[in-house]
Amino acid sequence: QRVLSVFNKHSCEEVRFNSLRVARPQPVSSTASVEAALKSLEELYASTDGEEKCDFCAWKTRTASDVWGRVYGKAGCVTASNVAKANEDHGVVILPGHHPLRSLCKVDVVVDVFESALSWSQNCLRQRRKTAASPSAGQLCYPQLLWNCGMGSGASQPHGHAQVILSAGRAAGRAEAARRAAEAHRA
């Protein structure tokens, strides 16, 4: 996939564009009351639950694995390659339960998301080392975890999931500004 990335080296502001991300399903925004919005979300989660209705419930057949495979977490999380990448290495950590908030009520699932994301990053790094043709082979890599908890947070899928991105050469956006400030402080 082709990802256009523009980075301001002075302010560390960054924007990335992939034309495939525009085609993702998007929630319809509402100005309804909080109660009505919560009721609407509960109805959405109930109506989209199950393998016949949800790509992430049916992850074995309806998601792509990364070149090196998948990470299977201890509490039921599993990784998939992101269909609409924002970077060369961009995956998703799919939670074991469809409803994102109910899945997160369990400490072992929260820990599993972080451990699965770390394992995913390590597998991507191993793959980069194997593939000398990769434009980022040999560069320092910075992992980033984006946790979309529900449709109002920008998630395109109602099923609970997090995104994991590995950036080569520098951290993303404000994280890079903080990294540079720390480096300057050490000097």
C-alpha positions in Angstrom: 0.0 0.0 0.0 1.1 3.5 -0.7 1.2 5.8 2.4 2.0 9.5 2.0 3.7 10.9 5.1 4.5 14.6 5.7 6.7 15.4 8.7 7.7 18.9 9.9 11.2 18.3 11.2 11.1 21.5 13.3 7.7 21.1 15.1 7.5 17.3 14.8 3.9 17.7 13.5 3.0 14.8 11.2 0.2 13.7 8.9 -0.2 10.4 7.0 -2.6 9.6 4.2 -3.6 6.3 2.7 -6.5 6.5 0.2 -7.8 3.1 1.5 -8.4 4.6 5.0 -11.1 6.9 3.5 -13.1 3.8 2.5 -13.3 2.4 6.1 -16.8 2.2 7.6 -17.5 5.2 9.7 -20.1 5.8 12.5 -22.8 8.3 12.0 -22.4 11.2 14.5 -25.4 12.2 16.6 -26.3 15.1 18.8 -28.6 13.0 21.0 -28.4 12.9 24.7 -25.8 10.8 26.5 -28.4 8.2 27.5 -29.7 7.9 23.9 -26.1 7.7 22.6 -25.3 4.9 25.1 -28.5 3.0 24.1 -27.6 3.4 20.5 -24.1 2.0 21.1 -25.5 -1.0 23.1 -27.9 -1.7 20.2 -25.0 -1.4 17.7 -22.8 -3.9 19.7 -25.7 -6.3 20.1 -26.7 -6.1 16.4 -23.1 -6.6 15.1 -22.0 -9.4 17.5 -21.2 -12.8 16.0 -19.1 -14.3 13.2 -21.7 -13.7 10.5 -21.9 -10.0 11.3 -18.4 -8.9 12.5 -15.1 -9.2 10.7 -13.2 -9.3 14.0 -15.5 -12.0 15.5 -14.6 -14.0 12.4 -11.0 -13.0 12.4 -9.8 -16.5 11.1 -11.5 -16.0 7.8 -12.1 -12.3 7.5 -8.8 -10.7 8.4 -5.4 -10.9 6.9 -2.3 -12.1 8.8 1.0 -10.4 8.6 3.7 -11.9 6.4 5.2 -13.6 9.4 1.9 -14.8 10.8 -0.2 -13.8 13.9 0.4 -13.3 17.6 -2.0 -15.4 19.8 -2.3 -13.8 23.3 -2.7 -15.6 26.6 -6.1 -14.1 27.3 -7.5 -14.5 23.8 -6.2 -11.5 21.9 -5.0 -12.1 18.3 -3.3 -9.9 15.8 -4.1 -9.2 12.2 -2.6 -7.0 9.5 -4.3 -3.7 9.1 -6.1 -3.5 5.8 -5.8 0.3 5.5 -2.2 0.9 6.8 -0.9 4.2 8.1 2.6 2.9 7.9 4.7 0.1 6.5 4.1 -2.0 9.7 0.5 -1.4 10.9 -1.5 -4.1 12.6 -4.5 -4.6 14.9 -4.8 -6.4 18.2 -8.3 -7.9 18.3 -9.8 -8.3 21.7 -11.4 -11.7 22.6 -14.9 -10.2 23.2 -17.0 -8.2 20.8 -18.1 -5.4 23.2 -15.0 -3.3 23.8 -15.9 -2.1 27.3 -16.9 -5.5 28.6 -13.6 -7.0 27.3 -11.6 -4.3 29.1 -13.2 -5.0 32.5 -10.7 -7.9 32.8 -7.1 -7.1 33.8 -5.8 -10.2 32.0 -7.2 -8.9 28.7 -5.7 -5.4 29.2 -2.3 -7.0 29.9 -2.8 -9.3 26.9 -3.3 -6.3 24.6 0.0 -4.8 25.7 1.9 -8.1 25.5 0.4 -9.0 22.1 1.3 -5.5 20.8 4.9 -6.0 22.0 5.2 -9.5 20.4 3.8 -8.1 17.2 6.4 -5.3 17.2 9.2 -7.8 17.9 8.0 -10.1 15.0 7.9 -7.1 12.6 11.5 -6.2 13.6 12.6 -9.8 13.0 10.9 -9.7 9.6 12.6 -6.4 8.7 16.0 -7.8 9.6 15.3 -10.8 7.3 14.2 -8.5 4.4 17.1 -6.4 3.5 15.0 -4.9 0.7 12.8 -3.2 3.3 13.3 0.6 3.2 13.4 0.6 7.0 15.8 -2.4 7.5 18.5 -1.5 10.0 16.8 1.7 11.3 15.8 2.2 14.9 12.1 1.4 15.3 9.5 3.0 17.5 6.3 1.2 18.4 3.0 3.1 18.9 -0.2 1.7 20.4 -3.6 3.3 19.5 -6.5 2.0 21.4 -9.8 2.7 19.8 -12.4 1.9 22.5 -15.7 2.1 20.8 -17.2 3.7 17.7 -17.0 7.3 19.1 -13.2 7.0 19.4 -12.6 6.8 15.6 -12.8 3.0 15.4 -14.2 1.7 12.1 -15.1 -1.7 13.6 -17.4 -2.0 16.7 -15.5 -5.0 17.9 -12.9 -4.1 20.6 -9.4 -3.7 19.1 -6.2 -1.7 19.3 -3.9 -0.6 16.5 -0.1 -1.1 16.7 2.3 0.8 14.4 6.0 0.5 14.1 7.7 3.6 12.8 11.3 3.5 11.4 13.9 6.2 12.0 11.9 8.3 14.4 8.9 8.2 16.7 5.6 9.6 15.5 4.5 13.2 16.0 4.7 14.5 19.6 6.5 11.4 20.8 9.4 12.4 18.5 9.3 15.9 20.0 9.6 14.4 23.5 12.3 12.1 22.4 14.3 15.0 20.9 13.8 17.1 24.0 15.1 14.2 26.2 18.1 13.7 23.9 18.9 17.5 24.1 18.6 17.4 27.8 21.1 14.6 28.1 23.6 16.5 26.0 
